[in-house]
Amino acid sequence: MSNKNIHRLFDAFTPKIEEKEKMFHKILVKSKENESKKHKGYTLARRFRPAVLAAMLMVCFATTAIAAAYMGLDETFMKFLNPVNHEQAEYLSNGAYVVDKEIKNKNGTLKIKQVIGDSNLTYIFMDFSAPEGTVLDAARYHFLDNDITTKQKFHSVGFKVLDDGNQHDNKISMVMSIMTKNSLAGSKIHLRLKDLQAADPFPGIFTTVIPGIWETDFKLDFKEYSTPHEVNETISMFGYGAVLKSVSVSPISISLKVEGSSMDEIDKAAGSFKSIGPNQYLDNYPITIKYKDGTSETTSLFKGMHLTESGTRLLTIKTFENVVNDNEIASIVFFDKEIPITN
């Protein structure tokens, strides 16, 4: 989707002040009309009308607050995801949860803005603002130390700097990705980030540019995107048998769970990741996504996470540069097994 269309979509999702004013105006007008009716026996009811009106307004404000928590995606965040069409953009927006929490110290302000996620991947969208006069224009940024506490014991964390439209000011926008064995939807997170670091393009070395600690707690009340598909079928991986238990599909990632007694042998047969360029590695466990229109794409480059546990379980998560059109996926091929995907 082009940036122009994203701008239009973002404007469409933004609540209009005029619409709110009209809603409250109608409530007030209705109340005045009721006051003008002089019926006997309603003196007590008239006395309580201000309280009723106040309650109505409180309900409206509460409803507005709840709606605001799922109001839509920030424009910069939307451009990073780059939805394929308006329908998918609306779907992504409906699942986003607004955090809107600031953590300040003398060296800078971290603002946690929005979160989205699926069964195994959570994106936290944030802004970092340095003191006035500081220019944050490096190619890459991350935090030296990230201490995360959630209901999950395992976390794989990464950071990506987004294009916020101004590369030469004191603010950057970032997405923090957290990959886990299970969904974080509905849970709470304690986040402690230490020392903002910057680097040139790979293989540039990260060095601290803004020291400090930013620590907070917030909810991860996003609406999970994933659609799980139970498989429970045998597959052959590098000559070893295993059972493909499930495939989970969402616009932001596809994850597969495999079980078998030969996971260590399969891991050895797959070998280490082969480098084919600067910070680029071949995917030893690729999937091919077949679409309903006959096209397909294969995850030849490794992006995501690969986790083997106890020599019997494998979790592989495939992430993408932009979101995939999950509604148009017909099937997914993994080794010798093609799994039909029904929406």
Order of alpha helices (4+ residues) and beta strands (2+ residues): alpha-alpha-alpha-alpha-alpha-alpha-beta-beta-beta-beta-beta-beta-beta-beta-beta-beta-beta-alpha-beta-beta-beta-beta-beta-beta-beta-beta
